[in-house]
Amino acid sequence: MNAVHNVMEAAVKDLLDKQWENLLISCHCETCRLDVYALSLNRLKPHYVRAQSGNMYAKANLMTTQARATILTAITESAKVVSAYPHH
Ligand SMILES: [Zn+2]
């Protein structure tokens, strides 16, 4: 069923893509990036919207300074965890 969509995923992915090179992390491989992505999403509240209805609007809401700071904190904390316990 594709009726709802978690726009937090796209918001975290966008910010992670932008910040990845600057992130303090022991390893910058794709596996560690996906670990940080998954951990960050677990730390953040999902933000569901009905598919094909105002995705961009909801995403814009997640791009406020406050929302970006919250997401970036989750990414930074997750990078610390992955650095301490790399899965490979
Ligand atoms: Zn790695």
PDB file of the backbone (N, CA, C, O) and the ligand in Angstrom, with CONECT records:
HET     ZN  A 101       1
ATOM      1  N   MET A   1       0.850  -1.199   0.000  1.00  0.00           N
ATOM      2  CA  MET A   1       0.000   0.000   0.000  1.00  0.00           C
ATOM      3  C   MET A   1       0.886   1.249   0.000  1.00  0.00           C
ATOM      4  O   MET A   1       1.780   1.394   0.834  1.00  0.00           O
ATOM      5  N   ASN A   2       0.624   2.126  -0.930  1.00  0.00           N
ATOM      6  CA  ASN A   2       1.432   3.336  -1.051  1.00  0.00           C
ATOM      7  C   ASN A   2       0.655   4.582  -0.660  1.00  0.00           C
ATOM      8  O   ASN A   2       0.962   5.683  -1.117  1.00  0.00           O
ATOM      9  N   ALA A   3      -0.358   4.404   0.191  1.00  0.00           N
ATOM     10  CA  ALA A   3      -1.268   5.515   0.454  1.00  0.00           C
ATOM     11  C   ALA A   3      -0.630   6.625   1.273  1.00  0.00           C
ATOM     12  O   ALA A   3      -0.975   7.796   1.117  1.00  0.00           O
ATOM     13  N   VAL A   4       0.307   6.253   2.154  1.00  0.00           N
ATOM     14  CA  VAL A   4       0.965   7.279   2.955  1.00  0.00           C
ATOM     15  C   VAL A   4       2.471   7.201   2.752  1.00  0.00           C
ATOM     16  O   VAL A   4       3.018   6.186   2.323  1.00  0.00           O
ATOM     17  N   HIS A   5       3.108   8.302   3.073  1.00  0.00           N
ATOM     18  CA  HIS A   5       4.522   8.443   2.774  1.00  0.00           C
ATOM     19  C   HIS A   5       5.172   9.211   3.921  1.00  0.00           C
ATOM     20  O   HIS A   5       4.658  10.242   4.355  1.00  0.00           O
ATOM     21  N   ASN A   6       6.303   8.706   4.410  1.00  0.00           N
ATOM     22  CA  ASN A   6       7.013   9.379   5.506  1.00  0.00           C
ATOM     23  C   ASN A   6       8.011  10.386   4.920  1.00  0.00           C
ATOM     24  O   ASN A   6       9.095  10.008   4.476  1.00  0.00           O
ATOM     25  N   VAL A   7       7.639  11.654   4.925  1.00  0.00           N
ATOM     26  CA  VAL A   7       8.504  12.663   4.308  1.00  0.00           C
ATOM     27  C   VAL A   7       9.763  12.930   5.138  1.00  0.00           C
ATOM     28  O   VAL A   7      10.707  13.562   4.663  1.00  0.00           O
ATOM     29  N   MET A   8       9.768  12.434   6.400  1.00  0.00           N
ATOM     30  CA  MET A   8      10.980  12.585   7.202  1.00  0.00           C
ATOM     31  C   MET A   8      12.159  11.874   6.516  1.00  0.00           C
ATOM     32  O   MET A   8      13.304  12.314   6.622  1.00  0.00           O
ATOM     33  N   GLU A   9      11.864  10.772   5.814  1.00  0.00           N
ATOM     34  CA  GLU A   9      12.932  10.035   5.124  1.00  0.00           C
ATOM     35  C   GLU A   9      13.656  10.925   4.123  1.00  0.00           C
ATOM     36  O   GLU A   9      14.886  10.952   4.085  1.00  0.00           O
ATOM     37  N   ALA A  10      12.899  11.648   3.319  1.00  0.00           N
ATOM     38  CA  ALA A  10      13.502  12.516   2.313  1.00  0.00           C
ATOM     39  C   ALA A  10      14.246  13.676   2.969  1.00  0.00           C
ATOM     40  O   ALA A  10      15.309  14.084   2.502  1.00  0.00           O
ATOM     41  N   ALA A  11      13.677  14.206   4.061  1.00  0.00           N
ATOM     42  CA  ALA A  11      14.306  15.335   4.750  1.00  0.00           C
ATOM     43  C   ALA A  11      15.651  14.917   5.342  1.00  0.00           C
ATOM     44  O   ALA A  11      16.633  15.652   5.237  1.00  0.00           O
ATOM     45  N   VAL A  12      15.695  13.732   5.966  1.00  0.00           N
ATOM     46  CA  VAL A  12      16.948  13.241   6.553  1.00  0.00           C
ATOM     47  C   VAL A  12      17.959  12.945   5.444  1.00  0.00           C
ATOM     48  O   VAL A  12      19.141  13.263   5.572  1.00  0.00           O
ATOM     49  N   LYS A  13      17.488  12.340   4.365  1.00  0.00           N
ATOM     50  CA  LYS A  13      18.387  12.000   3.258  1.00  0.00           C
ATOM     51  C   LYS A  13      19.014  13.279   2.663  1.00  0.00           C
ATOM     52  O   LYS A  13      20.219  13.327   2.416  1.00  0.00           O
ATOM     53  N   ASP A  14      18.191  14.298   2.442  1.00  0.00           N
ATOM     54  CA  ASP A  14      18.694  15.565   1.898  1.00  0.00           C
ATOM     55  C   ASP A  14      19.807  16.133   2.770  1.00  0.00           C
ATOM     56  O   ASP A  14      20.882  16.488   2.286  1.00  0.00           O
ATOM     57  N   LEU A  15      19.519  16.208   4.076  1.00  0.00           N
ATOM     58  CA  LEU A  15      20.473  16.821   4.996  1.00  0.00           C
ATOM     59  C   LEU A  15      21.729  15.956   5.137  1.00  0.00           C
ATOM     60  O   LEU A  15      22.843  16.471   5.234  1.00  0.00           O
ATOM     61  N   LEU A  16      21.534  14.647   5.148  1.00  0.00           N
ATOM     62  CA  LEU A  16      22.667  13.730   5.260  1.00  0.00           C
ATOM     63  C   LEU A  16      23.570  13.864   4.023  1.00  0.00           C
ATOM     64  O   LEU A  16      24.795  13.877   4.142  1.00  0.00           O
ATOM     65  N   ASP A  17      22.956  13.964   2.843  1.00  0.00           N
ATOM     66  CA  ASP A  17      23.734  14.143   1.606  1.00  0.00           C
ATOM     67  C   ASP A  17      24.566  15.421   1.681  1.00  0.00           C
ATOM     68  O   ASP A  17      25.735  15.433   1.297  1.00  0.00           O
ATOM     69  N   LYS A  18      23.950  16.499   2.180  1.00  0.00           N
ATOM     70  CA  LYS A  18      24.633  17.796   2.239  1.00  0.00           C
ATOM     71  C   LYS A  18      25.760  17.793   3.275  1.00  0.00           C
ATOM     72  O   LYS A  18      26.807  18.406   3.066  1.00  0.00           O
ATOM     73  N   GLN A  19      25.535  17.095   4.399  1.00  0.00           N
ATOM     74  CA  GLN A  19      26.468  17.187   5.532  1.00  0.00           C
ATOM     75  C   GLN A  19      27.471  16.042   5.592  1.00  0.00           C
ATOM     76  O   GLN A  19      28.413  16.079   6.383  1.00  0.00           O
ATOM     77  N   TRP A  20      27.269  15.022   4.752  1.00  0.00           N
ATOM     78  CA  TRP A  20      28.046  13.785   4.875  1.00  0.00           C
ATOM     79  C   TRP A  20      29.542  14.033   4.881  1.00  0.00           C
ATOM     80  O   TRP A  20      30.260  13.485   5.717  1.00  0.00           O
ATOM     81  N   GLU A  21      30.024  14.864   3.945  1.00  0.00           N
ATOM     82  CA  GLU A  21      31.465  15.100   3.830  1.00  0.00           C
ATOM     83  C   GLU A  21      32.030  15.825   5.050  1.00  0.00           C
ATOM     84  O   GLU A  21      33.207  15.672   5.377  1.00  0.00           O
ATOM     85  N   ASN A  22      31.189  16.614   5.724  1.00  0.00           N
ATOM     86  CA  ASN A  22      31.651  17.387   6.883  1.00  0.00           C
ATOM     87  C   ASN A  22      31.447  16.663   8.205  1.00  0.00           C
ATOM     88  O   ASN A  22      31.903  17.115   9.255  1.00  0.00           O
ATOM     89  N   LEU A  23      30.750  15.527   8.132  1.00  0.00           N
ATOM     90  CA  LEU A  23      30.375  14.832   9.359  1.00  0.00           C
ATOM     91  C   LEU A  23      31.590  14.166  10.006  1.00  0.00           C
ATOM     92  O   LEU A  23      32.421  13.557   9.332  1.00  0.00           O
ATOM     93  N   LEU A  24      31.669  14.302  11.353  1.00  0.00           N
ATOM     94  CA  LEU A  24      32.742  13.637  12.091  1.00  0.00           C
ATOM     95  C   LEU A  24      32.358  12.183  12.281  1.00  0.00           C
ATOM     96  O   LEU A  24      31.544  11.848  13.142  1.00  0.00           O
ATOM     97  N   ILE A  25      32.954  11.325  11.468  1.00  0.00           N
ATOM     98  CA  ILE A  25      32.633   9.907  11.542  1.00  0.00           C
ATOM     99  C   ILE A  25      33.873   9.120  11.148  1.00  0.00           C
ATOM    100  O   ILE A  25      34.664   9.563  10.315  1.00  0.00           O
ATOM    101  N   SER A  26      34.035   7.945  11.756  1.00  0.00           N
ATOM    102  CA  SER A  26      35.279   7.198  11.570  1.00  0.00           C
ATOM    103  C   SER A  26      35.399   6.627  10.168  1.00  0.00           C
ATOM    104  O   SER A  26      36.508   6.347   9.713  1.00  0.00           O
ATOM    105  N   CYS A  27      34.281   6.447   9.474  1.00  0.00           N
ATOM    106  CA  CYS A  27      34.309   5.826   8.152  1.00  0.00           C
ATOM    107  C   CYS A  27      33.228   6.466   7.284  1.00  0.00           C
ATOM    108  O   CYS A  27      32.101   6.659   7.742  1.00  0.00           O
ATOM    109  N   HIS A  28      33.559   6.795   6.040  1.00  0.00           N
ATOM    110  CA  HIS A  28      32.604   7.456   5.149  1.00  0.00           C
ATOM    111  C   HIS A  28      32.092   6.526   4.047  1.00  0.00           C
ATOM    112  O   HIS A  28      31.719   6.993   2.971  1.00  0.00           O
ATOM    113  N   CYS A  29      32.071   5.217   4.305  1.00  0.00           N
ATOM    114  CA  CYS A  29      31.605   4.302   3.258  1.00  0.00           C
ATOM    115  C   CYS A  29      30.072   4.281   3.206  1.00  0.00           C
ATOM    116  O   CYS A  29      29.395   4.839   4.069  1.00  0.00           O
ATOM    117  N   GLU A  30      29.554   3.624   2.172  1.00  0.00           N
ATOM    118  CA  GLU A  30      28.105   3.610   1.942  1.00  0.00           C
ATOM    119  C   GLU A  30      27.377   2.851   3.057  1.00  0.00           C
ATOM    120  O   GLU A  30      26.264   3.219   3.433  1.00  0.00           O
ATOM    121  N   THR A  31      28.003   1.791   3.587  1.00  0.00           N
ATOM    122  CA  THR A  31      27.386   1.015   4.671  1.00  0.00           C
ATOM    123  C   THR A  31      27.194   1.892   5.903  1.00  0.00           C
ATOM    124  O   THR A  31      26.121   1.897   6.507  1.00  0.00           O
ATOM    125  N   CYS A  32      28.238   2.634   6.272  1.00  0.00           N
ATOM    126  CA  CYS A  32      28.137   3.493   7.440  1.00  0.00           C
ATOM    127  C   CYS A  32      27.144   4.621   7.207  1.00  0.00           C
ATOM    128  O   CYS A  32      26.455   5.050   8.133  1.00  0.00           O
ATOM    129  N   ARG A  33      27.069   5.106   5.960  1.00  0.00           N
ATOM    130  CA  ARG A  33      26.114   6.166   5.653  1.00  0.00           C
ATOM    131  C   ARG A  33      24.685   5.665   5.857  1.00  0.00           C
ATOM    132  O   ARG A  33      23.840   6.373   6.404  1.00  0.00           O
ATOM    133  N   LEU A  34      24.427   4.425   5.406  1.00  0.00           N
ATOM    134  CA  LEU A  34      23.088   3.853   5.576  1.00  0.00           C
ATOM    135  C   LEU A  34      22.786   3.591   7.053  1.00  0.00           C
ATOM    136  O   LEU A  34      21.645   3.742   7.490  1.00  0.00           O
ATOM    137  N   ASP A  35      23.806   3.200   7.820  1.00  0.00           N
ATOM    138  CA  ASP A  35      23.613   3.012   9.261  1.00  0.00           C
ATOM    139  C   ASP A  35      23.226   4.334   9.926  1.00  0.00           C
ATOM    140  O   ASP A  35      22.317   4.372  10.755  1.00  0.00           O
ATOM    141  N   VAL A  36      23.914   5.414   9.563  1.00  0.00           N
ATOM    142  CA  VAL A  36      23.601   6.731  10.125  1.00  0.00           C
ATOM    143  C   VAL A  36      22.185   7.145   9.717  1.00  0.00           C
ATOM    144  O   VAL A  36      21.433   7.694  10.523  1.00  0.00           O
ATOM    145  N   TYR A  37      21.837   6.879   8.474  1.00  0.00           N
ATOM    146  CA  TYR A  37      20.507   7.216   7.951  1.00  0.00           C
ATOM    147  C   TYR A  37      19.416   6.492   8.758  1.00  0.00           C
ATOM    148  O   TYR A  37      18.455   7.113   9.214  1.00  0.00           O
ATOM    149  N   ALA A  38      19.578   5.173   8.928  1.00  0.00           N
ATOM    150  CA  ALA A  38      18.580   4.383   9.647  1.00  0.00           C
ATOM    151  C   ALA A  38      18.497   4.798  11.117  1.00  0.00           C
ATOM    152  O   ALA A  38      17.405   4.946  11.665  1.00  0.00           O
ATOM    153  N   LEU A  39      19.660   4.983  11.752  1.00  0.00           N
ATOM    154  CA  LEU A  39      19.673   5.388  13.163  1.00  0.00           C
ATOM    155  C   LEU A  39      19.012   6.749  13.350  1.00  0.00           C
ATOM    156  O   LEU A  39      18.263   6.960  14.303  1.00  0.00           O
ATOM    157  N   SER A  40      19.293   7.660  12.441  1.00  0.00           N
ATOM    158  CA  SER A  40      18.717   9.001  12.535  1.00  0.00           C
ATOM    159  C   SER A  40      17.202   8.928  12.445  1.00  0.00           C
ATOM    160  O   SER A  40      16.496   9.591  13.204  1.00  0.00           O
ATOM    161  N   LEU A  41      16.699   8.112  11.505  1.00  0.00           N
ATOM    162  CA  LEU A  41      15.249   7.984  11.352  1.00  0.00           C
ATOM    163  C   LEU A  41      14.625   7.370  12.597  1.00  0.00           C
ATOM    164  O   LEU A  41      13.499   7.717  12.953  1.00  0.00           O
ATOM    165  N   ASN A  42      15.328   6.470  13.261  1.00  0.00           N
ATOM    166  CA  ASN A  42      14.804   5.884  14.500  1.00  0.00           C
ATOM    167  C   ASN A  42      14.725   6.925  15.614  1.00  0.00           C
ATOM    168  O   ASN A  42      13.877   6.824  16.500  1.00  0.00           O
ATOM    169  N   ARG A  43      15.594   7.912  15.573  1.00  0.00           N
ATOM    170  CA  ARG A  43      15.614   8.936  16.614  1.00  0.00           C
ATOM    171  C   ARG A  43      14.566  10.013  16.404  1.00  0.00           C
ATOM    172  O   ARG A  43      14.166  10.702  17.342  1.00  0.00           O
ATOM    173  N   LEU A  44      14.123  10.151  15.145  1.00  0.00           N
ATOM    174  CA  LEU A  44      13.211  11.241  14.817  1.00  0.00           C
ATOM    175  C   LEU A  44      11.776  10.736  14.705  1.00  0.00           C
ATOM    176  O   LEU A  44      11.538   9.572  14.380  1.00  0.00           O
ATOM    177  N   LYS A  45      10.840  11.614  14.975  1.00  0.00           N
ATOM    178  CA  LYS A  45       9.442  11.254  14.797  1.00  0.00           C
ATOM    179  C   LYS A  45       9.145  11.169  13.305  1.00  0.00           C
ATOM    180  O   LYS A  45       9.514  12.075  12.558  1.00  0.00           O
ATOM    181  N   PRO A  46       8.486  10.100  12.852  1.00  0.00           N
ATOM    182  CA  PRO A  46       8.106  10.056  11.439  1.00  0.00           C
ATOM    183  C   PRO A  46       7.105  11.157  11.131  1.00  0.00           C
ATOM    184  O   PRO A  46       6.377  11.614  12.012  1.00  0.00           O
ATOM    185  N   HIS A  47       7.075  11.574   9.889  1.00  0.00           N
ATOM    186  CA  HIS A  47       6.159  12.633   9.479  1.00  0.00           C
ATOM    187  C   HIS A  47       5.413  12.149   8.242  1.00  0.00           C
ATOM    188  O   HIS A  47       5.889  12.292   7.116  1.00  0.00           O
ATOM    189  N   TYR A  48       4.223  11.567   8.474  1.00  0.00           N
ATOM    190  CA  TYR A  48       3.488  10.940   7.376  1.00  0.00           C
ATOM    191  C   TYR A  48       2.553  11.921   6.699  1.00  0.00           C
ATOM    192  O   TYR A  48       1.896  12.735   7.348  1.00  0.00           O
ATOM    193  N   VAL A  49       2.508  11.825   5.381  1.00  0.00           N
ATOM    194  CA  VAL A  49       1.505  12.564   4.620  1.00  0.00           C
ATOM    195  C   VAL A  49       0.833  11.571   3.666  1.00  0.00           C
ATOM    196  O   VAL A  49       1.400  10.531   3.330  1.00  0.00           O
ATOM    197  N   ARG A  50      -0.372  11.911   3.245  1.00  0.00           N
ATOM    198  CA  ARG A  50      -1.034  11.108   2.240  1.00  0.00           C
ATOM    199  C   ARG A  50      -0.252  11.254   0.941  1.00  0.00           C
ATOM    200  O   ARG A  50       0.114  12.364   0.556  1.00  0.00           O
ATOM    201  N   ALA A  51       0.002  10.145   0.272  1.00  0.00           N
ATOM    202  CA  ALA A  51       0.775  10.195  -0.963  1.00  0.00           C
ATOM    203  C   ALA A  51       0.080  11.116  -1.960  1.00  0.00           C
ATOM    204  O   ALA A  51      -1.148  11.157  -2.031  1.00  0.00           O
ATOM    205  N   GLN A  52       0.865  11.840  -2.715  1.00  0.00           N
ATOM    206  CA  GLN A  52       0.380  12.743  -3.766  1.00  0.00           C
ATOM    207  C   GLN A  52      -0.458  13.891  -3.231  1.00  0.00           C
ATOM    208  O   GLN A  52      -1.217  14.504  -3.982  1.00  0.00           O
ATOM    209  N   SER A  53      -0.331  14.191  -1.946  1.00  0.00           N
ATOM    210  CA  SER A  53      -1.057  15.355  -1.455  1.00  0.00           C
ATOM    211  C   SER A  53      -0.127  16.210  -0.615  1.00  0.00           C
ATOM    212  O   SER A  53       0.145  15.906   0.547  1.00  0.00           O
ATOM    213  N   GLY A  54       0.345  17.260  -1.208  1.00  0.00           N
ATOM    214  CA  GLY A  54       1.130  18.227  -0.457  1.00  0.00           C
ATOM    215  C   GLY A  54       2.437  17.701   0.076  1.00  0.00           C
ATOM    216  O   GLY A  54       2.898  18.152   1.124  1.00  0.00           O
ATOM    217  N   ASN A  55       3.050  16.757  -0.616  1.00  0.00           N
ATOM    218  CA  ASN A  55       4.359  16.266  -0.181  1.00  0.00           C
ATOM    219  C   ASN A  55       5.345  17.411  -0.001  1.00  0.00           C
ATOM    220  O   ASN A  55       6.058  17.481   1.000  1.00  0.00           O
ATOM    221  N   MET A  56       5.374  18.288  -0.962  1.00  0.00           N
ATOM    222  CA  MET A  56       6.353  19.365  -0.944  1.00  0.00           C
ATOM    223  C   MET A  56       6.094  20.308   0.221  1.00  0.00           C
ATOM    224  O   MET A  56       7.025  20.810   0.852  1.00  0.00           O
ATOM    225  N   TYR A  57       4.821  20.539   0.494  1.00  0.00           N
ATOM    226  CA  TYR A  57       4.470  21.442   1.587  1.00  0.00           C
ATOM    227  C   TYR A  57       4.949  20.878   2.917  1.00  0.00           C
ATOM    228  O   TYR A  57       5.551  21.579   3.731  1.00  0.00           O
ATOM    229  N   ALA A  58       4.666  19.592   3.117  1.00  0.00           N
ATOM    230  CA  ALA A  58       5.088  18.947   4.366  1.00  0.00           C
ATOM    231  C   ALA A  58       6.599  18.940   4.456  1.00  0.00           C
ATOM    232  O   ALA A  58       7.168  19.142   5.529  1.00  0.00           O
ATOM    233  N   LYS A  59       7.250  18.706   3.324  1.00  0.00           N
ATOM    234  CA  LYS A  59       8.699  18.679   3.309  1.00  0.00           C
ATOM    235  C   LYS A  59       9.248  20.062   3.659  1.00  0.00           C
ATOM    236  O   LYS A  59      10.237  20.183   4.383  1.00  0.00           O
ATOM    237  N   ALA A  60       8.606  21.083   3.146  1.00  0.00           N
ATOM    238  CA  ALA A  60       9.023  22.446   3.444  1.00  0.00           C
ATOM    239  C   ALA A  60       8.930  22.714   4.936  1.00  0.00           C
ATOM    240  O   ALA A  60       9.785  23.395   5.502  1.00  0.00           O
ATOM    241  N   ASN A  61       7.890  22.177   5.578  1.00  0.00           N
ATOM    242  CA  ASN A  61       7.746  22.308   7.025  1.00  0.00           C
ATOM    243  C   ASN A  61       8.925  21.688   7.762  1.00  0.00           C
ATOM    244  O   ASN A  61       9.310  22.142   8.839  1.00  0.00           O
ATOM    245  N   LEU A  62       9.486  20.650   7.166  1.00  0.00           N
ATOM    246  CA  LEU A  62      10.619  19.982   7.795  1.00  0.00           C
ATOM    247  C   LEU A  62      11.916  20.714   7.509  1.00  0.00           C
ATOM    248  O   LEU A  62      12.968  20.333   8.022  1.00  0.00           O
ATOM    249  N   MET A  63      11.857  21.753   6.702  1.00  0.00           N
ATOM    250  CA  MET A  63      13.061  22.469   6.327  1.00  0.00           C
ATOM    251  C   MET A  63      13.165  23.814   7.049  1.00  0.00           C
ATOM    252  O   MET A  63      13.970  24.665   6.667  1.00  0.00           O
ATOM    253  N   THR A  64      12.356  24.006   8.087  1.00  0.00           N
ATOM    254  CA  THR A  64      12.521  25.205   8.901  1.00  0.00           C
ATOM    255  C   THR A  64      13.844  25.084   9.663  1.00  0.00           C
ATOM    256  O   THR A  64      14.388  23.988   9.804  1.00  0.00           O
ATOM    257  N   THR A  65      14.349  26.204  10.145  1.00  0.00           N
ATOM    258  CA  THR A  65      15.619  26.194  10.877  1.00  0.00           C
ATOM    259  C   THR A  65      15.549  25.240  12.063  1.00  0.00           C
ATOM    260  O   THR A  65      16.483  24.480  12.318  1.00  0.00           O
ATOM    261  N   GLN A  66      14.431  25.289  12.785  1.00  0.00           N
ATOM    262  CA  GLN A  66      14.257  24.432  13.962  1.00  0.00           C
ATOM    263  C   GLN A  66      14.258  22.959  13.580  1.00  0.00           C
ATOM    264  O   GLN A  66      14.926  22.142  14.213  1.00  0.00           O
ATOM    265  N   ALA A  67      13.496  22.628  12.530  1.00  0.00           N
ATOM    266  CA  ALA A  67      13.411  21.222  12.104  1.00  0.00           C
ATOM    267  C   ALA A  67      14.764  20.729  11.613  1.00  0.00           C
ATOM    268  O   ALA A  67      15.163  19.601  11.905  1.00  0.00           O
ATOM    269  N   ARG A  68      15.467  21.572  10.871  1.00  0.00           N
ATOM    270  CA  ARG A  68      16.781  21.178  10.364  1.00  0.00           C
ATOM    271  C   ARG A  68      17.765  20.956  11.514  1.00  0.00           C
ATOM    272  O   ARG A  68      18.575  20.030  11.472  1.00  0.00           O
ATOM    273  N   ALA A  69      17.692  21.805  12.534  1.00  0.00           N
ATOM    274  CA  ALA A  69      18.574  21.651  13.693  1.00  0.00           C
ATOM    275  C   ALA A  69      18.292  20.331  14.399  1.00  0.00           C
ATOM    276  O   ALA A  69      19.219  19.631  14.807  1.00  0.00           O
ATOM    277  N   THR A  70      17.010  19.989  14.544  1.00  0.00           N
ATOM    278  CA  THR A  70      16.626  18.728  15.189  1.00  0.00           C
ATOM    279  C   THR A  70      17.145  17.538  14.380  1.00  0.00           C
ATOM    280  O   THR A  70      17.682  16.583  14.942  1.00  0.00           O
ATOM    281  N   ILE A  71      16.983  17.603  13.064  1.00  0.00           N
ATOM    282  CA  ILE A  71      17.421  16.502  12.193  1.00  0.00           C
ATOM    283  C   ILE A  71      18.945  16.386  12.234  1.00  0.00           C
ATOM    284  O   ILE A  71      19.493  15.286  12.302  1.00  0.00           O
ATOM    285  N   LEU A  72      19.617  17.535  12.192  1.00  0.00           N
ATOM    286  CA  LEU A  72      21.086  17.528  12.190  1.00  0.00           C
ATOM    287  C   LEU A  72      21.636  16.961  13.504  1.00  0.00           C
ATOM    288  O   LEU A  72      22.644  16.256  13.510  1.00  0.00           O
ATOM    289  N   THR A  73      20.957  17.280  14.620  1.00  0.00           N
ATOM    290  CA  THR A  73      21.361  16.710  15.904  1.00  0.00           C
ATOM    291  C   THR A  73      21.245  15.190  15.868  1.00  0.00           C
ATOM    292  O   THR A  73      22.141  14.488  16.335  1.00  0.00           O
ATOM    293  N   ALA A  74      20.157  14.685  15.323  1.00  0.00           N
ATOM    294  CA  ALA A  74      19.961  13.233  15.220  1.00  0.00           C
ATOM    295  C   ALA A  74      21.056  12.609  14.355  1.00  0.00           C
ATOM    296  O   ALA A  74      21.579  11.543  14.682  1.00  0.00           O
ATOM    297  N   ILE A  75      21.401  13.276  13.252  1.00  0.00           N
ATOM    298  CA  ILE A  75      22.450  12.766  12.354  1.00  0.00           C
ATOM    299  C   ILE A  75      23.799  12.750  13.076  1.00  0.00           C
ATOM    300  O   ILE A  75      24.544  11.773  12.995  1.00  0.00           O
ATOM    301  N   THR A  76      24.105  13.847  13.787  1.00  0.00           N
ATOM    302  CA  THR A  76      25.382  13.942  14.500  1.00  0.00           C
ATOM    303  C   THR A  76      25.494  12.875  15.579  1.00  0.00           C
ATOM    304  O   THR A  76      26.534  12.230  15.716  1.00  0.00           O
ATOM    305  N   GLU A  77      24.417  12.689  16.348  1.00  0.00           N
ATOM    306  CA  GLU A  77      24.413  11.671  17.403  1.00  0.00           C
ATOM    307  C   GLU A  77      24.554  10.271  16.799  1.00  0.00           C
ATOM    308  O   GLU A  77      25.263   9.424  17.342  1.00  0.00           O
ATOM    309  N   SER A  78      23.881  10.037  15.682  1.00  0.00           N
ATOM    310  CA  SER A  78      23.946   8.726  15.030  1.00  0.00           C
ATOM    311  C   SER A  78      25.350   8.465  14.496  1.00  0.00           C
ATOM    312  O   SER A  78      25.836   7.335  14.548  1.00  0.00           O
ATOM    313  N   ALA A  79      26.003   9.513  13.982  1.00  0.00           N
ATOM    314  CA  ALA A  79      27.373   9.357  13.477  1.00  0.00           C
ATOM    315  C   ALA A  79      28.312   8.953  14.601  1.00  0.00           C
ATOM    316  O   ALA A  79      29.234   8.165  14.390  1.00  0.00           O
ATOM    317  N   LYS A  80      28.081   9.493  15.802  1.00  0.00           N
ATOM    318  CA  LYS A  80      28.899   9.128  16.961  1.00  0.00           C
ATOM    319  C   LYS A  80      28.723   7.649  17.281  1.00  0.00           C
ATOM    320  O   LYS A  80      29.693   6.943  17.557  1.00  0.00           O
ATOM    321  N   VAL A  81      27.470   7.187  17.242  1.00  0.00           N
ATOM    322  CA  VAL A  81      27.184   5.775  17.549  1.00  0.00           C
ATOM    323  C   VAL A  81      27.858   4.875  16.516  1.00  0.00           C
ATOM    324  O   VAL A  81      28.499   3.887  16.873  1.00  0.00           O
ATOM    325  N   VAL A  82      27.711   5.217  15.235  1.00  0.00           N
ATOM    326  CA  VAL A  82      28.289   4.384  14.170  1.00  0.00           C
ATOM    327  C   VAL A  82      29.823   4.393  14.262  1.00  0.00           C
ATOM    328  O   VAL A  82      30.466   3.377  13.995  1.00  0.00           O
ATOM    329  N   SER A  83      30.402   5.532  14.637  1.00  0.00           N
ATOM    330  CA  SER A  83      31.846   5.613  14.803  1.00  0.00           C
ATOM    331  C   SER A  83      32.332   4.710  15.929  1.00  0.00           C
ATOM    332  O   SER A  83      33.383   4.076  15.830  1.00  0.00           O
ATOM    333  N   ALA A  84      31.540   4.664  17.009  1.00  0.00           N
ATOM    334  CA  ALA A  84      31.922   3.860  18.177  1.00  0.00           C
ATOM    335  C   ALA A  84      31.702   2.361  17.927  1.00  0.00           C
ATOM    336  O   ALA A  84      32.470   1.522  18.398  1.00  0.00           O
ATOM    337  N   TYR A  85      30.630   2.042  17.171  1.00  0.00           N
ATOM    338  CA  TYR A  85      30.303   0.644  16.906  1.00  0.00           C
ATOM    339  C   TYR A  85      30.097   0.409  15.423  1.00  0.00           C
ATOM    340  O   TYR A  85      28.975   0.133  14.999  1.00  0.00           O
ATOM    341  N   PRO A  86      31.154   0.511  14.619  1.00  0.00           N
ATOM    342  CA  PRO A  86      30.964   0.269  13.178  1.00  0.00           C
ATOM    343  C   PRO A  86      30.574  -1.183  12.915  1.00  0.00           C
ATOM    344  O   PRO A  86      31.027  -2.091  13.613  1.00  0.00           O
ATOM    345  N   HIS A  87      29.738  -1.396  11.909  1.00  0.00           N
ATOM    346  CA  HIS A  87      29.209  -2.746  11.647  1.00  0.00           C
ATOM    347  C   HIS A  87      30.088  -3.541  10.697  1.00  0.00           C
ATOM    348  O   HIS A  87      29.658  -4.563  10.162  1.00  0.00           O
ATOM    349  N   HIS A  88      31.295  -3.091  10.486  1.00  0.00           N
ATOM    350  CA  HIS A  88      32.170  -3.858   9.582  1.00  0.00           C
ATOM    351  C   HIS A  88      33.618  -3.638   9.962  1.00  0.00           C
ATOM    352  O   HIS A  88      34.514  -4.193   9.327  1.00  0.00           O
TER     353      HIS A  88
HETATM  354 ZN    ZN A 101      32.170   2.161   6.802  1.00  0.00          ZN2+
END
